[in-house]
Amino acid sequence: MKQITISTEYVTLGQFLKLANLIQTGGEAKNYLLNHQVKINGEIENRRGRKIYAGMLVEIGEHVFKIVNE
């Protein structure tokens, strides 16, 4: 499990994808979500604006990321 640290109350799913180095720009988020299954706390999610808070788990394929505060 990899930890992703945020310095704000939350990040959007699109911002998370950039923080996790899965995409280079925010514009790529929509296409990435069309081609990859993303789960947040075990539920499939495809909205790039979905808010992700510290303590949440994001699963993409076999990769699991835990969001933590700075």
N, CA, C, O and CB atoms as a CASP TS submission, in Angstrom:
PFRMAT TS
TARGET T0000
AUTHOR 0000-0000-0000
METHOD Language model
MODEL 1
PARENT N/A
ATOM      1  N   MET     1       0.846  -1.171   0.000  1.00  0.00           N
ATOM      2  CA  MET     1       0.000   0.000   0.000  1.00  0.00           C
ATOM      3  C   MET     1       0.894   1.237   0.000  1.00  0.00           C
ATOM      4  O   MET     1       1.820   1.358   0.802  1.00  0.00           O
ATOM      5  CB  MET     1      -0.964  -0.004   1.220  1.00  0.00           C
ATOM      6  N   LYS     2       0.598   2.135  -0.903  1.00  0.00           N
ATOM      7  CA  LYS     2       1.355   3.375  -1.007  1.00  0.00           C
ATOM      8  C   LYS     2       0.547   4.506  -0.390  1.00  0.00           C
ATOM      9  O   LYS     2      -0.670   4.567  -0.564  1.00  0.00           O
ATOM     10  CB  LYS     2       1.709   3.691  -2.483  1.00  0.00           C
ATOM     11  N   GLN     3       1.214   5.401   0.328  1.00  0.00           N
ATOM     12  CA  GLN     3       0.533   6.544   0.931  1.00  0.00           C
ATOM     13  C   GLN     3       0.686   7.768   0.036  1.00  0.00           C
ATOM     14  O   GLN     3       1.762   8.037  -0.497  1.00  0.00           O
ATOM     15  CB  GLN     3       1.090   6.833   2.345  1.00  0.00           C
ATOM     16  N   ILE     4      -0.404   8.496  -0.116  1.00  0.00           N
ATOM     17  CA  ILE     4      -0.409   9.763  -0.835  1.00  0.00           C
ATOM     18  C   ILE     4      -0.754  10.831   0.187  1.00  0.00           C
ATOM     19  O   ILE     4      -1.815  10.785   0.810  1.00  0.00           O
ATOM     20  CB  ILE     4      -1.426   9.757  -2.047  1.00  0.00           C
ATOM     21  N   THR     5       0.140  11.791   0.358  1.00  0.00           N
ATOM     22  CA  THR     5      -0.043  12.838   1.356  1.00  0.00           C
ATOM     23  C   THR     5      -0.679  14.073   0.724  1.00  0.00           C
ATOM     24  O   THR     5      -0.251  14.542  -0.331  1.00  0.00           O
ATOM     25  CB  THR     5       1.299  13.202   2.008  1.00  0.00           C
ATOM     26  N   ILE     6      -1.710  14.588   1.395  1.00  0.00           N
ATOM     27  CA  ILE     6      -2.347  15.821   0.933  1.00  0.00           C
ATOM     28  C   ILE     6      -2.196  16.882   2.012  1.00  0.00           C
ATOM     29  O   ILE     6      -2.098  16.570   3.199  1.00  0.00           O
ATOM     30  CB  ILE     6      -3.852  15.587   0.589  1.00  0.00           C
ATOM     31  N   SER     7      -2.178  18.143   1.584  1.00  0.00           N
ATOM     32  CA  SER     7      -2.010  19.238   2.540  1.00  0.00           C
ATOM     33  C   SER     7      -3.294  20.048   2.697  1.00  0.00           C
ATOM     34  O   SER     7      -3.326  21.045   3.418  1.00  0.00           O
ATOM     35  CB  SER     7      -0.868  20.155   2.099  1.00  0.00           C
ATOM     36  N   THR     8      -4.353  19.609   2.016  1.00  0.00           N
ATOM     37  CA  THR     8      -5.645  20.278   2.102  1.00  0.00           C
ATOM     38  C   THR     8      -6.662  19.327   2.725  1.00  0.00           C
ATOM     39  O   THR     8      -6.346  18.170   3.003  1.00  0.00           O
ATOM     40  CB  THR     8      -6.121  20.755   0.701  1.00  0.00           C
ATOM     41  N   GLU     9      -7.875  19.813   2.943  1.00  0.00           N
ATOM     42  CA  GLU     9      -8.917  18.976   3.546  1.00  0.00           C
ATOM     43  C   GLU     9      -9.241  17.765   2.666  1.00  0.00           C
ATOM     44  O   GLU     9      -9.487  16.668   3.169  1.00  0.00           O
ATOM     45  CB  GLU     9     -10.189  19.805   3.787  1.00  0.00           C
ATOM     46  N   TYR    10      -9.238  17.978   1.356  1.00  0.00           N
ATOM     47  CA  TYR    10      -9.543  16.908   0.409  1.00  0.00           C
ATOM     48  C   TYR    10      -8.876  17.212  -0.926  1.00  0.00           C
ATOM     49  O   TYR    10      -8.414  18.329  -1.159  1.00  0.00           O
ATOM     50  CB  TYR    10     -11.078  16.742   0.230  1.00  0.00           C
ATOM     51  N   VAL    11      -8.829  16.213  -1.797  1.00  0.00           N
ATOM     52  CA  VAL    11      -8.447  16.395  -3.199  1.00  0.00           C
ATOM     53  C   VAL    11      -9.517  15.727  -4.043  1.00  0.00           C
ATOM     54  O   VAL    11     -10.217  14.828  -3.576  1.00  0.00           O
ATOM     55  CB  VAL    11      -7.017  15.798  -3.503  1.00  0.00           C
ATOM     56  N   THR    12      -9.641  16.167  -5.279  1.00  0.00           N
ATOM     57  CA  THR    12     -10.580  15.502  -6.183  1.00  0.00           C
ATOM     58  C   THR    12      -9.893  14.265  -6.758  1.00  0.00           C
ATOM     59  O   THR    12      -8.672  14.128  -6.684  1.00  0.00           O
ATOM     60  CB  THR    12     -11.055  16.469  -7.329  1.00  0.00           C
ATOM     61  N   LEU    13     -10.679  13.385  -7.320  1.00  0.00           N
ATOM     62  CA  LEU    13     -10.121  12.178  -7.922  1.00  0.00           C
ATOM     63  C   LEU    13      -9.144  12.546  -9.034  1.00  0.00           C
ATOM     64  O   LEU    13      -8.103  11.905  -9.174  1.00  0.00           O
ATOM     65  CB  LEU    13     -11.243  11.274  -8.469  1.00  0.00           C
ATOM     66  N   GLY    14      -9.460  13.560  -9.821  1.00  0.00           N
ATOM     67  CA  GLY    14      -8.557  14.020 -10.866  1.00  0.00           C
ATOM     68  C   GLY    14      -7.223  14.485 -10.300  1.00  0.00           C
ATOM     69  O   GLY    14      -6.168  14.163 -10.845  1.00  0.00           O
ATOM     70  N   GLN    15      -7.268  15.249  -9.197  1.00  0.00           N
ATOM     71  CA  GLN    15      -6.034  15.704  -8.547  1.00  0.00           C
ATOM     72  C   GLN    15      -5.257  14.526  -7.978  1.00  0.00           C
ATOM     73  O   GLN    15      -4.029  14.496  -8.047  1.00  0.00           O
ATOM     74  CB  GLN    15      -6.351  16.714  -7.433  1.00  0.00           C
ATOM     75  N   PHE    16      -5.967  13.563  -7.420  1.00  0.00           N
ATOM     76  CA  PHE    16      -5.316  12.377  -6.876  1.00  0.00           C
ATOM     77  C   PHE    16      -4.531  11.647  -7.957  1.00  0.00           C
ATOM     78  O   PHE    16      -3.394  11.236  -7.728  1.00  0.00           O
ATOM     79  CB  PHE    16      -6.350  11.440  -6.247  1.00  0.00           C
ATOM     80  N   LEU    17      -5.128  11.483  -9.130  1.00  0.00           N
ATOM     81  CA  LEU    17      -4.450  10.777 -10.216  1.00  0.00           C
ATOM     82  C   LEU    17      -3.132  11.457 -10.580  1.00  0.00           C
ATOM     83  O   LEU    17      -2.155  10.790 -10.920  1.00  0.00           O
ATOM     84  CB  LEU    17      -5.359  10.699 -11.447  1.00  0.00           C
ATOM     85  N   LYS    18      -3.112  12.791 -10.508  1.00  0.00           N
ATOM     86  CA  LYS    18      -1.860  13.516 -10.765  1.00  0.00           C
ATOM     87  C   LYS    18      -0.872  13.301  -9.621  1.00  0.00           C
ATOM     88  O   LYS    18       0.314  13.082  -9.868  1.00  0.00           O
ATOM     89  CB  LYS    18      -2.133  15.026 -10.957  1.00  0.00           C
ATOM     90  N   LEU    19      -1.340  13.361  -8.373  1.00  0.00           N
ATOM     91  CA  LEU    19      -0.455  13.158  -7.216  1.00  0.00           C
ATOM     92  C   LEU    19       0.162  11.764  -7.212  1.00  0.00           C
ATOM     93  O   LEU    19       1.301  11.583  -6.783  1.00  0.00           O
ATOM     94  CB  LEU    19      -1.226  13.383  -5.914  1.00  0.00           C
ATOM     95  N   ALA    20      -0.585  10.795  -7.683  1.00  0.00           N
ATOM     96  CA  ALA    20      -0.104   9.411  -7.717  1.00  0.00           C
ATOM     97  C   ALA    20       0.732   9.129  -8.969  1.00  0.00           C
ATOM     98  O   ALA    20       1.154   7.996  -9.201  1.00  0.00           O
ATOM     99  CB  ALA    20      -1.288   8.442  -7.654  1.00  0.00           C
ATOM    100  N   ASN    21       0.964  10.170  -9.772  1.00  0.00           N
ATOM    101  CA  ASN    21       1.747  10.056 -11.012  1.00  0.00           C
ATOM    102  C   ASN    21       1.160   9.063 -12.008  1.00  0.00           C
ATOM    103  O   ASN    21       1.891   8.383 -12.728  1.00  0.00           O
ATOM    104  CB  ASN    21       3.161   9.649 -10.686  1.00  0.00           C
ATOM    105  N   LEU    22      -0.162   8.987 -12.042  1.00  0.00           N
ATOM    106  CA  LEU    22      -0.832   8.106 -12.992  1.00  0.00           C
ATOM    107  C   LEU    22      -1.182   8.835 -14.284  1.00  0.00           C
ATOM    108  O   LEU    22      -1.340   8.216 -15.336  1.00  0.00           O
ATOM    109  CB  LEU    22      -2.091   7.523 -12.369  1.00  0.00           C
ATOM    110  N   ILE    23      -1.300  10.168 -14.191  1.00  0.00           N
ATOM    111  CA  ILE    23      -1.530  11.012 -15.361  1.00  0.00           C
ATOM    112  C   ILE    23      -0.623  12.233 -15.242  1.00  0.00           C
ATOM    113  O   ILE    23      -0.116  12.538 -14.162  1.00  0.00           O
ATOM    114  CB  ILE    23      -3.042  11.433 -15.482  1.00  0.00           C
ATOM    115  N   GLN    24      -0.426  12.929 -16.362  1.00  0.00           N
ATOM    116  CA  GLN    24       0.436  14.109 -16.362  1.00  0.00           C
ATOM    117  C   GLN    24      -0.348  15.404 -16.187  1.00  0.00           C
ATOM    118  O   GLN    24       0.132  16.340 -15.549  1.00  0.00           O
ATOM    119  CB  GLN    24       1.228  14.168 -17.646  1.00  0.00           C
ATOM    120  N   THR    25      -1.557  15.459 -16.754  1.00  0.00           N
ATOM    121  CA  THR    25      -2.364  16.677 -16.677  1.00  0.00           C
ATOM    122  C   THR    25      -3.778  16.328 -16.242  1.00  0.00           C
ATOM    123  O   THR    25      -4.229  15.192 -16.387  1.00  0.00           O
ATOM    124  CB  THR    25      -2.383  17.416 -18.037  1.00  0.00           C
ATOM    125  N   GLY    26      -4.463  17.322 -15.707  1.00  0.00           N
ATOM    126  CA  GLY    26      -5.836  17.117 -15.276  1.00  0.00           C
ATOM    127  C   GLY    26      -6.759  16.741 -16.419  1.00  0.00           C
ATOM    128  O   GLY    26      -7.753  16.045 -16.210  1.00  0.00           O
ATOM    129  N   GLY    27      -6.443  17.198 -17.631  1.00  0.00           N
ATOM    130  CA  GLY    27      -7.254  16.883 -18.796  1.00  0.00           C
ATOM    131  C   GLY    27      -7.263  15.403 -19.146  1.00  0.00           C
ATOM    132  O   GLY    27      -8.168  14.933 -19.835  1.00  0.00           O
ATOM    133  N   GLU    28      -6.265  14.669 -18.678  1.00  0.00           N
ATOM    134  CA  GLU    28      -6.185  13.238 -18.954  1.00  0.00           C
ATOM    135  C   GLU    28      -7.075  12.414 -18.020  1.00  0.00           C
ATOM    136  O   GLU    28      -7.288  11.227 -18.266  1.00  0.00           O
ATOM    137  CB  GLU    28      -4.747  12.770 -18.836  1.00  0.00           C
ATOM    138  N   ALA    29      -7.591  13.022 -16.962  1.00  0.00           N
ATOM    139  CA  ALA    29      -8.343  12.286 -15.940  1.00  0.00           C
ATOM    140  C   ALA    29      -9.575  11.591 -16.514  1.00  0.00           C
ATOM    141  O   ALA    29      -9.828  10.423 -16.218  1.00  0.00           O
ATOM    142  CB  ALA    29      -8.764  13.229 -14.826  1.00  0.00           C
ATOM    143  N   LYS    30     -10.342  12.311 -17.337  1.00  0.00           N
ATOM    144  CA  LYS    30     -11.573  11.737 -17.889  1.00  0.00           C
ATOM    145  C   LYS    30     -11.270  10.479 -18.699  1.00  0.00           C
ATOM    146  O   LYS    30     -11.929   9.454 -18.525  1.00  0.00           O
ATOM    147  CB  LYS    30     -12.301  12.771 -18.768  1.00  0.00           C
ATOM    148  N   ASN    31     -10.280  10.553 -19.581  1.00  0.00           N
ATOM    149  CA  ASN    31      -9.911   9.400 -20.400  1.00  0.00           C
ATOM    150  C   ASN    31      -9.375   8.262 -19.530  1.00  0.00           C
ATOM    151  O   ASN    31      -9.690   7.097 -19.774  1.00  0.00           O
ATOM    152  CB  ASN    31      -8.863   9.805 -21.451  1.00  0.00           C
ATOM    153  N   TYR    32      -8.574   8.588 -18.528  1.00  0.00           N
ATOM    154  CA  TYR    32      -8.025   7.562 -17.636  1.00  0.00           C
ATOM    155  C   TYR    32      -9.157   6.809 -16.942  1.00  0.00           C
ATOM    156  O   TYR    32      -9.125   5.582 -16.848  1.00  0.00           O
ATOM    157  CB  TYR    32      -7.077   8.197 -16.587  1.00  0.00           C
ATOM    158  N   LEU    33     -10.150   7.541 -16.460  1.00  0.00           N
ATOM    159  CA  LEU    33     -11.258   6.916 -15.742  1.00  0.00           C
ATOM    160  C   LEU    33     -12.143   6.072 -16.655  1.00  0.00           C
ATOM    161  O   LEU    33     -12.800   5.142 -16.187  1.00  0.00           O
ATOM    162  CB  LEU    33     -12.095   7.978 -15.064  1.00  0.00           C
ATOM    163  N   LEU    34     -12.168   6.383 -17.951  1.00  0.00           N
ATOM    164  CA  LEU    34     -12.921   5.562 -18.904  1.00  0.00           C
ATOM    165  C   LEU    34     -12.243   4.217 -19.147  1.00  0.00           C
ATOM    166  O   LEU    34     -12.901   3.230 -19.476  1.00  0.00           O
ATOM    167  CB  LEU    34     -13.085   6.306 -20.229  1.00  0.00           C
ATOM    168  N   ASN    35     -10.918   4.189 -18.982  1.00  0.00           N
ATOM    169  CA  ASN    35     -10.139   2.997 -19.328  1.00  0.00           C
ATOM    170  C   ASN    35      -9.632   2.193 -18.136  1.00  0.00           C
ATOM    171  O   ASN    35      -9.063   1.117 -18.318  1.00  0.00           O
ATOM    172  CB  ASN    35      -8.980   3.399 -20.156  1.00  0.00           C
ATOM    173  N   HIS    36      -9.828   2.694 -16.924  1.00  0.00           N
ATOM    174  CA  HIS    36      -9.347   1.995 -15.727  1.00  0.00           C
ATOM    175  C   HIS    36     -10.445   1.971 -14.667  1.00  0.00           C
ATOM    176  O   HIS    36     -11.175   2.946 -14.489  1.00  0.00           O
ATOM    177  CB  HIS    36      -8.066   2.673 -15.167  1.00  0.00           C
ATOM    178  N   GLN    37     -10.548   0.855 -13.975  1.00  0.00           N
ATOM    179  CA  GLN    37     -11.513   0.769 -12.883  1.00  0.00           C
ATOM    180  C   GLN    37     -10.869   1.327 -11.615  1.00  0.00           C
ATOM    181  O   GLN    37      -9.804   0.880 -11.190  1.00  0.00           O
ATOM    182  CB  GLN    37     -11.990  -0.705 -12.666  1.00  0.00           C
ATOM    183  N   VAL    38     -11.537   2.310 -11.026  1.00  0.00           N
ATOM    184  CA  VAL    38     -11.055   2.942  -9.809  1.00  0.00           C
ATOM    185  C   VAL    38     -12.094   2.707  -8.717  1.00  0.00           C
ATOM    186  O   VAL    38     -13.288   2.929  -8.920  1.00  0.00           O
ATOM    187  CB  VAL    38     -10.789   4.472 -10.025  1.00  0.00           C
ATOM    188  N   LYS    39     -11.626   2.257  -7.568  1.00  0.00           N
ATOM    189  CA  LYS    39     -12.519   2.076  -6.420  1.00  0.00           C
ATOM    190  C   LYS    39     -12.065   2.994  -5.297  1.00  0.00           C
ATOM    191  O   LYS    39     -10.871   3.128  -5.026  1.00  0.00           O
ATOM    192  CB  LYS    39     -12.539   0.588  -5.944  1.00  0.00           C
ATOM    193  N   ILE    40     -13.027   3.617  -4.655  1.00  0.00           N
ATOM    194  CA  ILE    40     -12.763   4.433  -3.471  1.00  0.00           C
ATOM    195  C   ILE    40     -13.505   3.780  -2.327  1.00  0.00           C
ATOM    196  O   ILE    40     -14.730   3.660  -2.350  1.00  0.00           O
ATOM    197  CB  ILE    40     -13.207   5.938  -3.669  1.00  0.00           C
ATOM    198  N   ASN    41     -12.752   3.358  -1.325  1.00  0.00           N
ATOM    199  CA  ASN    41     -13.317   2.621  -0.187  1.00  0.00           C
ATOM    200  C   ASN    41     -14.178   1.449  -0.661  1.00  0.00           C
ATOM    201  O   ASN    41     -15.233   1.171  -0.092  1.00  0.00           O
ATOM    202  CB  ASN    41     -14.155   3.563   0.698  1.00  0.00           C
ATOM    203  N   GLY    42     -13.711   0.764  -1.715  1.00  0.00           N
ATOM    204  CA  GLY    42     -14.378  -0.436  -2.192  1.00  0.00           C
ATOM    205  C   GLY    42     -15.500  -0.225  -3.187  1.00  0.00           C
ATOM    206  O   GLY    42     -16.047  -1.198  -3.708  1.00  0.00           O
ATOM    207  N   GLU    43     -15.864   1.044  -3.472  1.00  0.00           N
ATOM    208  CA  GLU    43     -16.951   1.323  -4.406  1.00  0.00           C
ATOM    209  C   GLU    43     -16.394   1.903  -5.701  1.00  0.00           C
ATOM    210  O   GLU    43     -15.555   2.804  -5.674  1.00  0.00           O
ATOM    211  CB  GLU    43     -17.976   2.291  -3.778  1.00  0.00           C
ATOM    212  N   ILE    44     -16.860   1.387  -6.827  1.00  0.00           N
ATOM    213  CA  ILE    44     -16.395   1.873  -8.126  1.00  0.00           C
ATOM    214  C   ILE    44     -16.763   3.340  -8.292  1.00  0.00           C
ATOM    215  O   ILE    44     -17.883   3.753  -7.994  1.00  0.00           O
ATOM    216  CB  ILE    44     -16.996   1.032  -9.276  1.00  0.00           C
ATOM    217  N   GLU    45     -15.796   4.120  -8.775  1.00  0.00           N
ATOM    218  CA  GLU    45     -15.997   5.565  -8.939  1.00  0.00           C
ATOM    219  C   GLU    45     -15.434   6.000 -10.279  1.00  0.00           C
ATOM    220  O   GLU    45     -14.344   5.575 -10.662  1.00  0.00           O
ATOM    221  CB  GLU    45     -15.329   6.362  -7.784  1.00  0.00           C
ATOM    222  N   ASN    46     -16.170   6.847 -10.998  1.00  0.00           N
ATOM    223  CA  ASN    46     -15.680   7.359 -12.277  1.00  0.00           C
ATOM    224  C   ASN    46     -15.834   8.870 -12.413  1.00  0.00           C
ATOM    225  O   ASN    46     -15.629   9.420 -13.495  1.00  0.00           O
ATOM    226  CB  ASN    46     -16.404   6.678 -13.408  1.00  0.00           C
ATOM    227  N   ARG    47     -16.190   9.536 -11.335  1.00  0.00           N
ATOM    228  CA  ARG    47     -16.333  11.000 -11.364  1.00  0.00           C
ATOM    229  C   ARG    47     -15.009  11.643 -10.968  1.00  0.00           C
ATOM    230  O   ARG    47     -14.541  11.467  -9.843  1.00  0.00           O
ATOM    231  CB  ARG    47     -17.478  11.473 -10.412  1.00  0.00           C
ATOM    232  N   ARG    48     -14.409  12.384 -11.887  1.00  0.00           N
ATOM    233  CA  ARG    48     -13.106  12.982 -11.591  1.00  0.00           C
ATOM    234  C   ARG    48     -13.190  14.060 -10.518  1.00  0.00           C
ATOM    235  O   ARG    48     -12.171  14.421  -9.930  1.00  0.00           O
ATOM    236  CB  ARG    48     -12.508  13.568 -12.850  1.00  0.00           C
ATOM    237  N   GLY    49     -14.390  14.582 -10.252  1.00  0.00           N
ATOM    238  CA  GLY    49     -14.575  15.598  -9.222  1.00  0.00           C
ATOM    239  C   GLY    49     -14.871  15.029  -7.842  1.00  0.00           C
ATOM    240  O   GLY    49     -15.041  15.791  -6.890  1.00  0.00           O
ATOM    241  N   ARG    50     -14.935  13.715  -7.713  1.00  0.00           N
ATOM    242  CA  ARG    50     -15.220  13.070  -6.417  1.00  0.00           C
ATOM    243  C   ARG    50     -14.187  13.505  -5.387  1.00  0.00           C
ATOM    244  O   ARG    50     -12.985  13.427  -5.641  1.00  0.00           O
ATOM    245  CB  ARG    50     -15.224  11.518  -6.554  1.00  0.00           C
ATOM    246  N   LYS    51     -14.644  13.958  -4.237  1.00  0.00           N
ATOM    247  CA  LYS    51     -13.741  14.402  -3.178  1.00  0.00           C
ATOM    248  C   LYS    51     -13.184  13.204  -2.416  1.00  0.00           C
ATOM    249  O   LYS    51     -13.915  12.287  -2.042  1.00  0.00           O
ATOM    250  CB  LYS    51     -14.465  15.358  -2.213  1.00  0.00           C
ATOM    251  N   ILE    52     -11.885  13.236  -2.197  1.00  0.00           N
ATOM    252  CA  ILE    52     -11.200  12.176  -1.477  1.00  0.00           C
ATOM    253  C   ILE    52     -10.549  12.795  -0.244  1.00  0.00           C
ATOM    254  O   ILE    52      -9.766  13.738  -0.357  1.00  0.00           O
ATOM    255  CB  ILE    52     -10.141  11.458  -2.383  1.00  0.00           C
ATOM    256  N   TYR    53     -10.870  12.271   0.918  1.00  0.00           N
ATOM    257  CA  TYR    53     -10.386  12.798   2.194  1.00  0.00           C
ATOM    258  C   TYR    53      -9.339  11.861   2.805  1.00  0.00           C
ATOM    259  O   TYR    53      -9.230  10.696   2.423  1.00  0.00           O
ATOM    260  CB  TYR    53     -11.562  12.999   3.176  1.00  0.00           C
ATOM    261  N   ALA    54      -8.583  12.391   3.749  1.00  0.00           N
ATOM    262  CA  ALA    54      -7.605  11.570   4.465  1.00  0.00           C
ATOM    263  C   ALA    54      -8.301  10.366   5.087  1.00  0.00           C
ATOM    264  O   ALA    54      -9.413  10.476   5.603  1.00  0.00           O
ATOM    265  CB  ALA    54      -6.877  12.400   5.555  1.00  0.00           C
ATOM    266  N   GLY    55      -7.643   9.232   5.032  1.00  0.00           N
ATOM    267  CA  GLY    55      -8.190   7.997   5.583  1.00  0.00           C
ATOM    268  C   GLY    55      -8.858   7.122   4.543  1.00  0.00           C
ATOM    269  O   GLY    55      -9.103   5.941   4.787  1.00  0.00           O
ATOM    270  N   MET    56      -9.155   7.690   3.387  1.00  0.00           N
ATOM    271  CA  MET    56      -9.803   6.907   2.332  1.00  0.00           C
ATOM    272  C   MET    56      -8.776   6.045   1.602  1.00  0.00           C
ATOM    273  O   MET    56      -7.592   6.375   1.537  1.00  0.00           O
ATOM    274  CB  MET    56     -10.529   7.835   1.335  1.00  0.00           C
ATOM    275  N   LEU    57      -9.263   4.932   1.056  1.00  0.00           N
ATOM    276  CA  LEU    57      -8.428   4.037   0.247  1.00  0.00           C
ATOM    277  C   LEU    57      -8.870   4.127  -1.202  1.00  0.00           C
ATOM    278  O   LEU    57     -10.064   4.102  -1.502  1.00  0.00           O
ATOM    279  CB  LEU    57      -8.514   2.567   0.757  1.00  0.00           C
ATOM    280  N   VAL    58      -7.894   4.233  -2.100  1.00  0.00           N
ATOM    281  CA  VAL    58      -8.165   4.258  -3.533  1.00  0.00           C
ATOM    282  C   VAL    58      -7.481   3.040  -4.142  1.00  0.00           C
ATOM    283  O   VAL    58      -6.281   2.832  -3.962  1.00  0.00           O
ATOM    284  CB  VAL    58      -7.661   5.599  -4.201  1.00  0.00           C
ATOM    285  N   GLU    59      -8.262   2.234  -4.867  1.00  0.00           N
ATOM    286  CA  GLU    59      -7.729   1.027  -5.511  1.00  0.00           C
ATOM    287  C   GLU    59      -7.809   1.197  -7.026  1.00  0.00           C
ATOM    288  O   GLU    59      -8.852   1.540  -7.582  1.00  0.00           O
ATOM    289  CB  GLU    59      -8.513  -0.251  -5.055  1.00  0.00           C
ATOM    290  N   ILE    60      -6.681   0.949  -7.666  1.00  0.00           N
ATOM    291  CA  ILE    60      -6.623   0.969  -9.128  1.00  0.00           C
ATOM    292  C   ILE    60      -5.874  -0.289  -9.540  1.00  0.00           C
ATOM    293  O   ILE    60      -4.660  -0.389  -9.364  1.00  0.00           O
ATOM    294  CB  ILE    60      -5.917   2.284  -9.684  1.00  0.00           C
ATOM    295  N   GLY    61      -6.603  -1.232 -10.083  1.00  0.00           N
ATOM    296  CA  GLY    61      -5.997  -2.520 -10.400  1.00  0.00           C
ATOM    297  C   GLY    61      -5.503  -3.179  -9.123  1.00  0.00           C
ATOM    298  O   GLY    61      -6.256  -3.324  -8.159  1.00  0.00           O
ATOM    299  N   GLU    62      -4.247  -3.575  -9.117  1.00  0.00           N
ATOM    300  CA  GLU    62      -3.654  -4.212  -7.942  1.00  0.00           C
ATOM    301  C   GLU    62      -3.031  -3.204  -6.986  1.00  0.00           C
ATOM    302  O   GLU    62      -2.538  -3.579  -5.923  1.00  0.00           O
ATOM    303  CB  GLU    62      -2.608  -5.215  -8.372  1.00  0.00           C
ATOM    304  N   HIS    63      -3.051  -1.922  -7.359  1.00  0.00           N
ATOM    305  CA  HIS    63      -2.436  -0.887  -6.542  1.00  0.00           C
ATOM    306  C   HIS    63      -3.449  -0.308  -5.561  1.00  0.00           C
ATOM    307  O   HIS    63      -4.588  -0.016  -5.923  1.00  0.00           O
ATOM    308  CB  HIS    63      -1.855   0.222  -7.428  1.00  0.00           C
ATOM    309  N   VAL    64      -3.014  -0.149  -4.315  1.00  0.00           N
ATOM    310  CA  VAL    64      -3.862   0.437  -3.285  1.00  0.00           C
ATOM    311  C   VAL    64      -3.128   1.642  -2.709  1.00  0.00           C
ATOM    312  O   VAL    64      -1.957   1.553  -2.339  1.00  0.00           O
ATOM    313  CB  VAL    64      -4.213  -0.608  -2.165  1.00  0.00           C
ATOM    314  N   PHE    65      -3.830   2.764  -2.640  1.00  0.00           N
ATOM    315  CA  PHE    65      -3.275   4.002  -2.120  1.00  0.00           C
ATOM    316  C   PHE    65      -4.088   4.443  -0.916  1.00  0.00           C
ATOM    317  O   PHE    65      -5.318   4.396  -0.947  1.00  0.00           O
ATOM    318  CB  PHE    65      -3.255   5.102  -3.206  1.00  0.00           C
ATOM    319  N   LYS    66      -3.414   4.870   0.148  1.00  0.00           N
ATOM    320  CA  LYS    66      -4.092   5.424   1.323  1.00  0.00           C
ATOM    321  C   LYS    66      -3.798   6.916   1.363  1.00  0.00           C
ATOM    322  O   LYS    66      -2.652   7.341   1.220  1.00  0.00           O
ATOM    323  CB  LYS    66      -3.627   4.715   2.652  1.00  0.00           C
ATOM    324  N   ILE    67      -4.847   7.701   1.560  1.00  0.00           N
ATOM    325  CA  ILE    67      -4.706   9.147   1.607  1.00  0.00           C
ATOM    326  C   ILE    67      -4.452   9.556   3.053  1.00  0.00           C
ATOM    327  O   ILE    67      -5.192   9.170   3.957  1.00  0.00           O
ATOM    328  CB  ILE    67      -5.971   9.859   1.034  1.00  0.00           C
ATOM    329  N   VAL    68      -3.395  10.341   3.261  1.00  0.00           N
ATOM    330  CA  VAL    68      -3.050  10.819   4.603  1.00  0.00           C
ATOM    331  C   VAL    68      -2.845  12.323   4.566  1.00  0.00           C
ATOM    332  O   VAL    68      -2.495  12.891   3.532  1.00  0.00           O
ATOM    333  CB  VAL    68      -1.779  10.111   5.139  1.00  0.00           C
ATOM    334  N   ASN    69      -3.067  12.958   5.704  1.00  0.00           N
ATOM    335  CA  ASN    69      -2.823  14.407   5.837  1.00  0.00           C
ATOM    336  C   ASN    69      -1.369  14.651   6.142  1.00  0.00           C
ATOM    337  O   ASN    69      -0.681  13.808   6.718  1.00  0.00           O
ATOM    338  CB  ASN    69      -3.709  15.029   6.940  1.00  0.00           C
ATOM    339  N   GLU    70      -0.916  15.818   5.746  1.00  0.00           N
ATOM    340  CA  GLU    70       0.458  16.251   6.010  1.00  0.00           C
ATOM    341  C   GLU    70       0.701  16.421   7.482  1.00  0.00           C
ATOM    342  O   GLU    70       1.806  16.782   7.888  1.00  0.00           O
ATOM    343  CB  GLU    70       0.763  17.547   5.290  1.00  0.00           C
TER
END
